[in-house]
Amino acid sequence: MRHCLIIFVMGIIHGLVCSQENDPSAVMTSIRAGADYAASILLDESGKSRCDYQMTEGKWYPYEEPWHTGQVINGLLSAYEVTGDSAYLRGAVRAGNWWLGLEIKNHPKLSGMVRAIHGDDAGEVIVFATVSDGTPGLFRLWRMTGDSKYADVPSQAGRWMLENMCLLEEGVCYDYVDPESGSVYSAWSPFHQDADTIELFDLSRPNTEGSLFLDIFRYNKDPKYLEAFLKLCNSLVEKQDSHGLWMRFMPNHPREGTFHPRFNLWYAESLIDAYEETKDDRYLQTAKRTVDRYLQAQQRDGTIYYKNYLDDRYDPGSICGSAVAFTGLLMMRLMENGVSRNYSERIDLCAQWLIRNQFSADHPDPNLAGAFMNIRKRNRKGKIWLVNRDVGTSFALRFLSSYYTHKFVE
């Protein structure tokens, strides 16, 4: 019998769920433990995500709450669809109602937008992707509950963003908005404050994360949103580099030669969405190149680290379970859409890694019990900053729920 792994991180003992193979009961047990944790621990009393759990302090810290809460919504809805447990739907509704409370009203410039503050290093600014990639769960809530408010609020925000932030002829949208004045930053970036010169691509990106404009089109049937979405996806096709990535854009770091563990995958996900809408094979092949590059970064045991270098080096200090889950999810979608490569073994490896690297449901720290590992280590506030992040659980629920259906139901 395989014993549960016990790992030591900065002197803290973590009991991990283990599984000898990906049998349906093990996958379902893992989904339920993660969803119970998401609904009862990750979401606070107001319905928003607690975000980052600082393990050496035993405290939660906020980080881009609108985006992180949107990810929890998506994960819980995935778990609800495969388990039928209404507690997960109720958790998603509670989080969705918190998200709707971000709507800005009676502002001379921002009415209809949402106050999606990033925080942390970006500061008190509204960020395009914080909005757009925070919304897929809301549109799923609309489809699952029939309540149009969950589509109306993100649709209004998307309209504001399309009218005020997008440069469709250049294939990009500005990243930042001042939440007080309502001004779009077109000459300043919180990440390039010391730069001698600021270029357009320092202030903007293709910004297709979350496929917001496609969701709006599917909701209200206005063709201008589909046109905008496809123009931005065409920009992704044109701007993808030889690595299968988009190194020119933050949060990739071309000077260091490092790429973000999820950023490029969000673009690949939107391209798969574009393919499913249009059947244009360019989108599918572009997405495939991105996923294949992440598989190159994946270790033999299934691990994907937070910081990966283009020359195949990596920093082992941070373990990114959300990247494992996201890569697995996109491999399944590529195969479902008929790509030539068979990813089955790698998909199984991702599932095995997630199940084996999940904190046990009876872990003595309730802030970790049932969570999936997504450890980030940084030097911050004069100390080692060691957190387990909520996104490990959000993305694991999405992947494992789809995996369960893909493997054992269909």
N, C-alpha and C positions, 0 to 999 in steps of 0.2 A: 504494500500500500504506500502510495506516495504521501510523504509527510508535508504539511504546510511549511512553506519557506518562512524563515524568520530573518529579517534583515535589520541591520542596525544603521540608523542615519543620525548622526550627531548625538549618539547616546540614547536615542529613542527606539524602542522595540516596536516593530510593525508586524503584526500577524497578517499574512497574505493568503487569500483564497487560492487553492491549488486544484488542478484537474489533470488527470492522466491523458485524457483525450477530449475532443470536442463533441461529446455526446449531448443530445438535446436537453437532458435534465441538468447537466452542468451549465449549459448556456443559459437556460431559463432561470436557474438559481442565481446566476451572476447578474442577469438583467434585473430581477426582482430586488436583489440586495442593493444594486446601484440606484434603482428608481425609488426605493424606500428612503434611501439616504438623500437623494435629490429633493424629494417632496417634503421631507420632515426636517432635514438639517441644512441643506444648501440654501433653501429659501427662508428668509427671515419672516417676522410677523407681518410685515407690510407686503410681502410677496416678491421682493427683489433678492437677487443672489448675494450671498455673503462674500463670494469671490475667492480671495486668497487666505488660506489657513496657515498662519505662521507657527510652525510646529515647535520651535524652541520656546515660544512664548505662550502657546495655547490660545492665541487670539486670531480673530478674523480681521482682514483689512480690505477695504473696497478697492476695486480696480475696474474702471470702464463698465460701470454697473448696467447700463442699458444693453450693451452688447452681451455681457455675461449672462444677464437674465434671459435674454433672447435665446441663448444657447441652451439654457436649462429648460425653457419651454419646449424647444425642439426635441431635446432628449426625452423629456417626460411623455410627450405625445407619441414618440416612437415606441416607448415602453408600453403605453396604453394600447396602442394598436395591436401589439403582439400578445399582451397579457389579458386585456379586457378589464384591468383593475381600475375602477373609477376613481380611486384615490389619486392616481397619476394624472388623470384628466382634471380633477379638482385642483391639484397643485399647479398645473399649467394655466388654468383659468385664473387662479389667484395671481400668478406672475404676470399673465397677460393684462389683468386689470391694473396692476402697478405700472406696467409699461404704458398703458393708455394715459395714465396720469402725467406723462411727460409732455403731452400736447400743450403747445404754447397758444394762448388766447389773448386777444386784446393788446397785441404788440404792434406798433406801427409798421414794422418790417417783417417780423417773424411769425405772424399769426398763421396757423396751419402747420408750422414746423414743430419739431419736438426738441425738448431740451436734453439732448443726448450728449452729456458732458463726458469726455474721455477721462480726464484726471491724470494722476501719476506724472510721468515725464512730459506728456503733452500739455498738461495744465488745464485751465478752465476754458476749454474751447469745445464747440460742437464739431464732431468729426463725421465726415460723410459715411465712412464704412461702419462707424459705431451705430449709425442709423440703419444703413442698408442691410448689413449682415445681422442686425438684431431683429429683423422683421420676418424671416421665413416662418418662424413658429407662430407669429400672429396670423399670417394668412392660413396656416394649417388650422389654427383655432377657428377661424371663420368657416373653413370648409367642414370642420368636424362638429361645430356647434350650430352653424347656420346664423350666427349673430354677426351682422355686418359691421359692427363697431370695430371688430378686430382687423378688418380690412380697410375701413374708412380712415382711421388715424394714420397708418403707414402710407396709405395712398395720398393723403393730403401732404404729408411730409415729402413724399417722392415728387409730387407736383412742384413743391417749393424748390426742391433741389434741382429738378430739371430746368426750371425757369431761371434759377439764380446761380447755380454752381457748375453747370455742364458746358463744356466747349466741344460740341460733338464733332465739328470739323477736324479738330486736333485729336479726337478720340480719347479725351480725358475729362475729368471733373475735378474742380478744386476740392481740397481736403478739409479746410477749416472755416468755421464761422464764429464770429464773436457773439456769445449768447446775450450780451447786453445791448449792443448797438444793432445787431443783425447784419453787420458788414461781413462780406466774404473776403477772406484774406487772399489777396492776389499778388502780394509782394513780401510776405513774411511767413516763416514757418518756425514752429517751436523747435524743430530738429536741425535747423540750419541758421541759428542766430549768429554764429560766429563766421559764417561764410562771407567772403568778399563780394561775391555775386550770387544772386538767386535766379535760377532758371525755372521755366514753366514746370518741368517735371519734378522740381523740388517742392512744388506747391500743389501738385495735382497727380492723379493716377487714373488708369482706366476705370477703377472703382466699380467693378461688377460684382463684388462680394455680396452674396445674398440674392442676386438676380432680382432686385427690387422692381425694376421697371418691367421685367417680364411678369412678375406677380401682379403688378398693377394692371397690365394689359389683360391678363387672364381674368381679373376681377371686373374691370369696367369696359373692356373691349375697345378702348381708344387706341387706334393704331400708332399714334405718335410715341407711345411708350414702348411698343415692340420695336419700332424704328430706332429709338434711342438705345435700347438694349443691344440690338444687333450691331449698331455702329460702334459701340464700345467693345463688343466681342470681336468685331473685325479689327479693332485697334489692338486687341490682345494677340490675334493671329499675326499681325504685322510686327508687333514689338517683342514677341518671344525671341529670346536669344538662343545661341547655339547650345546652351546647357539645358534647354527646355524650361527656362525660368524667365523672370522679368527683373533682372538684377539692377536695372536702372532705378527702380522704385523702392522707397522705404516700405517695410522694415528690412529689406535685404540691404547688405552692406558691401558694395562692390570693392571699396578700397581694402577692406579686410578679407574679401573673398568669402564671406559667409552669407548663407541664405536662411530666411525665417522658416521654422518648422511647419507652418500652416499657410502662410500668406499666398504662396504660389498655388497651393492646392485649392484655395478659395476661387482663384481665377479658373483653374481647371474645372471645378464644379460648375461654375457659371457657363463654361463652354460646353459641357455635357448637356446642361439645360438648353443651351442654344441649339445644339444638334437635335435634341428631342423635339424641339419646336419646328425646326426647318429641314432636318435631314441633310444639312450641308456637311459633308464629310471633313471639311477643313477644321471645323470646331472639334470634332472627335479626335482627329489625329494630333491636333495641338495639345489637347488635354492629355492624351496618351503620353506624349513626350515628357510632360511635367511629372506624371505619375511614375514613369520609368526612371526619372532622375531621383525621385525620392526612394525608390526601391534600391537604387545604387547606394544611398545613404543608410539604408536599414541594415542592422547587424544580423549575423547568422541566427541569433536567438530571438530576433524579432524587434529588438530595441531600436528606437529612433531617438537620437539626442536632440536637445534644444538647439545647440549651435553646431552647424555642419559647414565644412569648408568645401569649396569647389574642387580642391585637390584631394578630397576624400578623408582629410583629417576631421576630427570632431573633438569637442570638449565633453568629457564624460561626467561633468559635474551636475548636469541637469538632464532628467529623463522625461521625455515628452510623450506620454501615453496618448494624448489627443492626436498627435501626428500619426501614431500607429493606427488608431481607429479611423482617422480621416483617409489615410492612404488605403486602408482595407475597404472602406465604403466606396471610394472612387474606383477601385479595381472591380468591385462587383458591378458598378454601373457601366463601366467600360465593357465588361463581358456581356451584360444584358443587352448592350447596344451593338454587339457583334464585332468587336475588335478582334483582330487575328490572334493576339497573344492569349495564352491560357494562364490566368493568374491564380488558379485554384489553390495551389500549394501555398502561395504567399498569403492568400486570404485566410486559409486555415491557420497559418503561422501568426497572423495578426490576432485572430480570435484566441488562440492559445496564450499568446503573450498577455492579452488583456485579462483573461480569466486568472492566470497565474499571478498577475501583478495587481490584484485587487485587495484592499484591506478587508479583513474578515468582518462579517456582519456582527460578530460579537467582540470586536476590538474594544479594549477598555476605554479608549478615548472616543466618545460618541461623535466627535467632529471628524473622525476618520472612518468610522464603522460603515463599510460598504462602498467607500469611495474607491475610484480607480486612480492609480498612481500617475501623477503629473507634477513632478518635483522640479522646482526652479530654485537655483542657488545663486544669490547675488551678494555683493558687498553693498550694504545700505545702512544709513544712519549709524555708521561707525561699528557695524557688527556684521556677522554672517547672517544673511536674510534667507531663511530656508522655508519655503512654502510648498504646500500641496494645493494645486489650483483646481477650481471647479470644472474647468474645461475638460479635464481628463474624464470625468464622469459624464458630462454632457455628450461628448463625442463618442464615448464607449457605448452609451445607451443607443445612440443612433446606429452605430455600426452593428452591435450585437443583435439588435432587434431586426435589422435587415438581414443579417447573417442567419439568424434563426429561421426566418421565412425562406431565404434563398436555399438553405441547406436541408431543412427538415420538413418544409410545408409544401413548397412548389413542386 
